[in-house]
Amino acid sequence: MASCGIDFGTSNSTLGMADADGARLLPLEENEATLPSAVFWAEDGPPLMGRAGINAYLEGEEGRLMRGLKSTLGSGLISERTRVGTRNVSFREVLARFLASIRARLPAPVSAVVLGRPVHFIDDDPAGDAQAESVLAEIAREIGFEQVSFQFEPIAAALDYESRLTREELVLIVDIGGGTSDVSLVRVGPDRARLADRAGDILGNDGIRLGGTDFDRLLSLTAALPHLGFGAATKGGAGTMPRHYYLDLATWHRINVIYSRQTLTDLKALRHEIDQPELIDRFLRLIDGHHGHALAMEVERVKIALSHDEAARLMLSPLCGAPNPVVRREMLEGAMAAPLTRLADLIARVLAQGGVKPDQVQTVFLTGGSSRLPVLQQLLAQMLPGARQDRGDDLGSVGTGLALEARRRFG
């Protein structure tokens, strides 16, 4: 039976297939194996996916850009309807359109799929987690897959890593995705890869709803949005600006909320209360230009730059007329202090599940775009000083592993 693996990510998605010679990722757009998980719905015309949609938005085409759609799974938003162009659609329909566009890239009819999923779509909510998986399975069937199954994303990454091994290892898989961080403790090796049942090789597995988009949000609130009034004094220092406008602007799937008529009305009223009205003027200019997603992309660009540079300039002036501040890596690392504590606790829990001491872990395999941040690598080096750090394709390891799992399950 023909089968495939789909990694539907918060930021990027991939499609993989495997045969006797191994697994490969299929080109999804412009010969690229990754497709940004973005949908641009023009005022007139069909929706555009991935880079094409992002480019249409950046070029000023009238319409609505949606990113971070995976975050709607397990939340009340999935069933809500939102206005795009001249019609109202549900977020579920938007997800179905996006996933159908991925399925359309298959070179031949495929009836079975293994979908990646985080260990937890939602923290501490088993019912919401089950609902998120159920909705995703229903969408997969609606777009034409007859058999649908799931594999945890870090386990899929482990299968990709295992395919290149010549000896057995105890490996900690750390997958820092766009919306979640998942950690698994797994025994891997060429002999174990031939086993039909791998349940005994998974010694620990857990995750939290924390990922690259959260780091973007924190960096935006720290480095960008104070230039638009976040945390600014009002009424001669007696108060501060309401936070919720800025939290919406810093959160990918909430950005479109700031374009509402009510938000404009509220901000114009607050302009008479804020001690520095020019800050509100910048915010209003950003809204008028519909530059909310462009600001989020600029913050994301700076975060990525800080993975290898000590500092990067945040270009705010073209978007809202604010200065273009230099953002130093320590500013990002300071903003990430609380998330790093949560990640350290997650790693400790997974080691405890497996009854494993840190010095017993031989390798830490890193995947996911934000895993390149030096502060994350430093945390892992401190917690597991004897383990070597390895990595594969940051955006493709999960999709490759899902393809391998699809071959195992469906032949």
C-alpha positions as CSV (number, residue, x, y, z in Angstrom):
1,M,0.0,0.0,0.0
2,A,1.4,3.4,-1.0
3,S,2.0,5.6,2.1
4,C,3.6,8.9,3.1
5,G,4.5,10.9,6.2
6,I,3.4,14.5,6.8
7,D,4.9,16.8,9.3
8,F,2.4,19.6,9.7
9,G,4.4,22.1,11.7
10,T,3.5,25.4,13.3
11,S,6.1,27.2,11.1
12,N,7.0,24.7,8.3
13,S,5.6,21.5,6.9
14,T,7.2,18.6,5.0
15,L,6.0,15.5,3.0
16,G,8.0,12.3,2.9
17,M,7.9,8.9,1.3
18,A,10.1,5.8,1.8
19,D,11.0,2.8,-0.2
20,A,13.5,0.0,0.1
21,D,16.4,2.4,-0.5
22,G,15.3,4.8,2.3
23,A,13.3,7.9,2.9
24,R,13.2,11.2,1.0
25,L,11.3,14.5,1.3
26,L,9.3,15.6,-1.7
27,P,9.6,19.1,-3.1
28,L,6.6,21.2,-2.1
29,E,7.3,24.6,-3.5
30,E,10.0,25.9,-5.8
31,N,11.9,22.6,-5.4
32,E,12.1,23.3,-1.7
33,A,11.3,20.4,0.7
34,T,9.8,22.7,3.3
35,L,6.5,24.6,2.9
36,P,6.0,27.5,5.3
37,S,2.7,26.8,7.2
38,A,1.1,29.9,5.9
39,V,-2.1,30.7,4.0
40,F,-2.8,34.0,2.3
41,W,-6.4,34.5,1.3
42,A,-6.7,37.3,-1.3
43,E,-9.7,39.6,-1.4
44,D,-10.5,37.9,-4.8
45,G,-9.2,34.6,-5.9
46,P,-8.1,31.3,-4.3
47,P,-5.9,31.1,-1.3
48,L,-2.1,30.9,-1.8
49,M,0.0,28.6,0.3
50,G,3.6,28.9,1.7
51,R,6.1,31.2,0.2
52,A,3.7,32.3,-2.5
53,G,1.2,33.4,0.1
54,I,3.9,35.2,2.2
55,N,5.2,37.0,-0.9
56,A,1.8,38.1,-1.9
57,Y,1.3,39.6,1.6
58,L,4.7,41.3,1.6
59,E,4.1,42.8,-1.9
60,G,1.0,44.5,-0.6
61,E,-1.7,42.4,-2.2
62,E,-5.1,42.9,-0.5
63,G,-6.0,39.9,1.6
64,R,-5.3,38.1,4.9
65,L,-2.3,36.2,5.9
66,M,-2.6,33.4,8.4
67,R,0.3,31.6,10.1
68,G,0.7,29.5,13.2
69,L,-2.5,27.6,12.3
70,K,-1.5,24.4,14.1
71,S,-2.0,26.3,17.3
72,T,-5.8,26.4,16.7
73,L,-5.9,22.6,17.1
74,G,-7.3,21.7,20.5
75,S,-8.6,25.2,21.1
76,G,-12.0,26.8,20.6
77,L,-10.6,28.6,17.6
78,I,-10.7,25.5,15.3
79,S,-14.5,25.7,14.9
80,E,-14.7,29.5,14.8
81,R,-15.3,31.3,11.5
82,T,-13.2,34.2,10.4
83,R,-13.6,36.6,7.5
84,V,-11.3,36.1,4.5
85,G,-12.0,38.2,1.4
86,T,-15.7,38.2,0.7
87,R,-16.6,35.1,2.8
88,N,-16.5,33.6,6.2
89,V,-14.5,30.4,6.7
90,S,-13.7,28.2,9.7
91,F,-10.1,27.7,10.8
92,R,-10.8,24.0,10.2
93,E,-11.4,24.7,6.5
94,V,-8.2,26.7,6.3
95,L,-6.2,23.8,7.8
96,A,-7.9,21.4,5.3
97,R,-7.0,23.6,2.4
98,F,-3.4,23.8,3.5
99,L,-3.1,20.0,4.0
100,A,-4.8,19.3,0.8
101,S,-2.3,21.4,-1.0
102,I,0.5,19.2,0.5
103,R,-1.3,16.0,-0.5
104,A,-1.6,17.4,-4.1
105,R,2.2,17.2,-4.3
106,L,2.3,13.4,-4.1
107,P,3.5,11.9,-7.4
108,A,0.9,9.1,-7.4
109,P,-2.3,8.2,-5.4
110,V,-1.5,7.5,-1.8
111,S,-4.1,6.1,0.6
112,A,-2.2,5.9,3.9
113,V,-0.5,8.6,5.9
114,V,1.4,8.9,9.2
115,L,1.0,12.3,10.6
116,G,3.4,13.8,13.1
117,R,2.0,15.1,16.4
118,P,3.5,16.8,19.4
119,V,3.6,14.8,22.6
120,H,1.0,17.3,23.9
121,F,-1.0,19.6,21.7
122,I,-2.1,21.3,24.9
123,D,-0.5,21.1,28.3
124,D,-2.4,19.4,31.1
125,D,-5.6,18.9,29.1
126,P,-6.0,15.2,28.0
127,A,-9.5,15.9,26.6
128,G,-8.3,18.9,24.5
129,D,-5.3,16.9,23.4
130,A,-7.4,14.0,22.2
131,Q,-9.8,16.4,20.4
132,A,-6.9,18.0,18.6
133,E,-5.7,14.6,17.2
134,S,-9.3,13.7,16.3
135,V,-9.8,16.8,14.3
136,L,-6.5,16.4,12.5
137,A,-7.4,12.8,11.7
138,E,-10.8,13.8,10.4
139,I,-9.3,16.5,8.2
140,A,-6.8,14.0,6.8
141,R,-9.7,11.6,5.8
142,E,-11.7,14.5,4.3
143,I,-8.8,15.4,2.0
144,G,-8.6,11.8,0.7
145,F,-6.5,9.6,3.0
146,E,-8.2,6.3,3.8
147,Q,-5.8,5.2,6.6
148,V,-4.6,7.7,9.1
149,S,-2.2,7.1,12.0
150,F,0.1,9.2,14.2
151,Q,3.6,9.2,15.5
152,F,5.1,11.5,18.1
153,E,7.4,14.0,16.4
154,P,10.4,13.3,18.5
155,I,10.1,9.6,17.9
156,A,10.0,10.3,14.2
157,A,13.2,12.4,14.6
158,A,14.7,9.4,16.4
159,L,13.9,7.1,13.5
160,D,15.6,9.5,11.1
161,Y,18.7,9.6,13.4
162,E,18.7,5.8,13.8
163,S,18.8,5.3,10.0
164,R,22.4,6.6,9.9
165,L,23.8,4.6,12.9
166,T,26.1,1.7,12.9
167,R,25.9,0.9,16.6
168,E,23.4,1.0,19.4
169,E,23.0,4.2,21.4
170,L,20.9,5.7,24.2
171,V,19.8,9.1,22.7
172,L,17.9,12.0,24.0
173,I,15.8,13.5,21.2
174,V,15.2,17.3,21.7
175,D,12.7,18.7,19.2
176,I,12.2,22.4,19.5
177,G,9.4,23.1,17.0
178,G,7.5,26.2,16.2
179,G,4.8,25.6,18.8
180,T,6.0,22.8,21.1
181,S,9.1,21.4,22.6
182,D,9.2,17.6,22.8
183,V,11.8,15.3,24.4
184,S,12.2,11.6,24.1
185,L,14.7,9.1,25.6
186,V,15.1,6.3,23.1
187,R,17.4,3.3,22.5
188,V,18.3,3.2,18.8
189,G,20.5,1.2,16.6
190,P,20.6,-0.8,13.4
191,D,19.5,-4.1,15.0
192,R,16.7,-2.4,16.9
193,A,15.5,-0.7,13.7
194,R,14.5,-4.1,12.4
195,L,12.2,-4.9,15.3
196,A,8.4,-4.8,14.6
197,D,7.6,-3.4,18.1
198,R,9.7,-0.5,19.3
199,A,7.6,0.3,22.4
200,G,10.2,-1.1,24.7
201,D,12.9,1.2,23.2
202,I,11.0,4.4,24.3
203,L,12.1,5.0,27.8
204,G,10.7,8.4,28.3
205,N,8.6,10.8,26.3
206,D,7.0,14.2,27.2
207,G,6.5,17.7,25.8
208,I,5.2,21.2,26.6
209,R,3.5,23.8,24.5
210,L,6.5,26.0,24.1
211,G,8.4,26.6,20.8
212,G,10.0,29.0,18.4
213,T,6.9,31.2,18.1
214,D,6.9,31.7,21.9
215,F,10.5,32.9,21.6
216,D,9.5,35.2,18.8
217,R,6.7,36.6,21.0
218,L,9.0,37.2,24.0
219,L,11.6,38.9,21.8
220,S,8.9,41.1,20.2
221,L,7.6,42.2,23.6
222,T,11.2,42.8,24.8
223,A,12.8,44.5,21.8
224,A,10.1,45.7,19.4
225,L,6.8,46.5,21.0
226,P,8.1,49.0,23.7
227,H,8.7,51.3,20.6
228,L,5.0,51.0,19.9
229,G,3.9,51.7,23.5
230,F,4.1,48.3,25.3
231,G,4.6,49.0,29.0
232,A,4.5,52.8,28.4
233,A,3.2,55.1,31.1
234,T,-0.3,56.7,30.9
235,K,-2.0,59.6,32.9
236,G,1.3,61.1,34.0
237,G,2.7,57.8,35.3
238,A,-0.4,56.8,37.1
239,G,-1.1,53.8,34.8
240,T,0.4,51.8,31.9
241,M,-0.9,50.9,28.5
242,P,-3.2,47.8,28.3
243,R,-1.2,44.7,27.5
244,H,-3.7,42.7,25.4
245,Y,-3.2,44.7,22.2
246,Y,0.5,44.0,22.3
247,L,0.1,40.3,23.2
248,D,-2.2,39.9,20.1
249,L,0.4,41.7,17.9
250,A,3.2,39.4,19.2
251,T,1.2,36.1,18.7
252,W,1.1,34.8,15.2
253,H,-2.4,33.4,15.1
254,R,-3.8,36.5,16.9
255,I,-2.3,39.2,14.7
256,N,-5.3,39.7,12.5
257,V,-7.3,40.7,15.6
258,I,-5.5,44.1,15.8
259,Y,-6.9,45.2,12.5
260,S,-10.5,45.4,13.9
261,R,-12.3,48.6,14.0
262,Q,-12.7,48.4,17.8
263,T,-8.9,48.2,18.2
264,L,-8.4,51.3,16.1
265,T,-11.1,53.1,18.2
266,D,-9.5,52.0,21.5
267,L,-5.9,53.0,20.5
268,K,-7.1,56.5,19.3
269,A,-8.7,57.0,22.6
270,L,-5.6,55.8,24.5
271,R,-3.5,58.3,22.5
272,H,-5.0,61.0,24.7
273,E,-3.9,59.1,27.9
274,I,-0.4,57.8,27.0
275,D,2.5,60.1,28.1
276,Q,4.2,59.6,24.8
277,P,1.6,59.8,22.1
278,E,4.1,59.2,19.3
279,L,4.3,55.6,20.4
280,I,0.6,55.1,19.6
281,D,1.1,56.9,16.3
282,R,3.6,54.2,15.4
283,F,1.1,51.5,16.4
284,L,-1.6,53.1,14.3
285,R,0.8,53.5,11.3
286,L,1.5,49.8,11.6
287,I,-2.2,48.9,11.6
288,D,-2.9,51.2,8.8
289,G,-0.3,49.5,6.7
290,H,-1.4,46.0,7.8
291,H,2.2,45.3,8.7
292,G,1.5,43.1,11.7
293,H,2.8,39.9,10.1
294,A,5.7,41.7,8.5
295,L,6.7,42.8,12.0
296,A,6.5,39.2,13.3
297,M,8.7,38.1,10.4
298,E,11.2,40.8,11.1
299,V,11.4,39.7,14.8
300,E,11.7,36.0,13.6
301,R,14.6,37.1,11.3
302,V,16.4,38.7,14.2
303,K,15.9,35.7,16.4
304,I,17.4,33.4,13.7
305,A,20.3,35.9,13.2
306,L,21.1,35.7,16.9
307,S,21.6,32.0,16.5
308,H,25.0,32.8,15.0
309,D,25.6,36.5,15.6
310,E,26.0,38.4,18.8
311,A,23.8,41.2,17.6
312,A,21.3,42.1,14.9
313,R,19.5,45.3,13.9
314,L,15.7,45.2,14.1
315,M,14.3,47.1,11.1
316,L,11.2,48.8,12.5
317,S,11.3,52.1,10.6
318,P,9.8,50.8,7.3
319,L,6.9,49.3,9.2
320,C,5.9,51.9,11.7
321,G,8.4,54.8,11.7
322,A,10.1,53.6,14.9
323,P,13.9,53.6,15.4
324,N,15.9,50.5,14.2
325,P,17.3,49.2,17.5
326,V,20.3,46.8,17.8
327,V,19.2,43.7,19.6
328,R,21.9,41.8,21.4
329,R,21.9,38.0,22.0
330,E,21.8,38.6,25.8
331,M,18.5,40.4,25.4
332,L,16.9,37.3,23.7
333,E,18.5,35.0,26.3
334,G,17.1,37.2,29.1
335,A,13.6,37.0,27.6
336,M,13.9,33.2,27.4
337,A,14.9,32.7,31.1
338,A,11.5,31.3,32.2
339,P,11.0,29.1,29.1
340,L,14.5,27.6,29.6
341,T,13.5,26.7,33.2
342,R,10.5,24.9,31.8
343,L,12.6,23.1,29.2
344,A,15.1,22.0,31.9
345,D,12.3,20.6,34.0
346,L,10.9,18.8,30.9
347,I,14.3,17.1,30.3
348,A,14.7,16.1,33.9
349,R,11.2,14.6,33.9
350,V,12.0,12.5,30.8
351,L,15.2,11.2,32.3
352,A,13.4,10.3,35.5
353,Q,10.8,8.4,33.4
354,G,13.5,6.3,32.0
355,G,15.3,5.8,35.3
356,V,18.4,7.2,33.5
357,K,21.1,9.4,34.9
358,P,22.5,12.3,32.8
359,D,25.9,10.6,32.4
360,Q,24.2,7.5,30.8
361,V,22.9,9.5,27.8
362,Q,25.4,9.1,24.9
363,T,24.0,11.5,22.4
364,V,21.6,14.5,22.3
365,F,20.0,14.7,18.9
366,L,18.7,18.2,18.2
367,T,16.0,19.1,15.6
368,G,13.7,22.0,15.0
369,G,14.7,25.5,13.9
370,S,15.1,27.1,17.3
371,S,17.4,24.3,18.5
372,R,20.2,26.3,17.0
373,L,20.0,29.0,19.6
374,P,23.2,28.8,21.6
375,V,21.5,29.3,24.9
376,L,19.5,26.0,24.3
377,Q,22.7,24.1,23.4
378,Q,24.4,25.5,26.5
379,L,21.5,24.3,28.7
380,L,21.8,20.8,27.3
381,A,25.6,20.8,27.7
382,Q,25.2,21.8,31.4
383,M,22.5,19.1,32.0
384,L,24.2,16.3,30.0
385,P,27.9,17.2,30.0
386,G,29.1,13.8,28.8
387,A,26.7,13.5,25.8
388,R,27.8,14.6,22.4
389,Q,25.4,16.9,20.5
390,D,24.3,15.9,17.0
391,R,21.8,17.2,14.6
392,G,20.3,16.3,11.2
393,D,18.0,18.4,9.0
394,D,16.5,20.9,11.4
395,L,13.3,21.2,9.4
396,G,13.3,17.8,7.8
397,S,14.2,15.1,10.3
398,V,10.7,14.6,11.6
399,G,9.2,14.3,8.1
400,T,11.9,11.8,7.1
401,G,11.2,9.8,10.2
402,L,7.5,9.8,9.5
403,A,8.1,8.5,6.0
404,L,10.1,5.6,7.5
405,E,7.3,4.9,10.0
406,A,4.7,4.9,7.2
407,R,6.8,2.3,5.3
408,R,7.0,0.2,8.4
409,R,3.3,0.4,9.2
410,F,1.8,0.2,5.7
411,G,4.5,-1.5,3.6
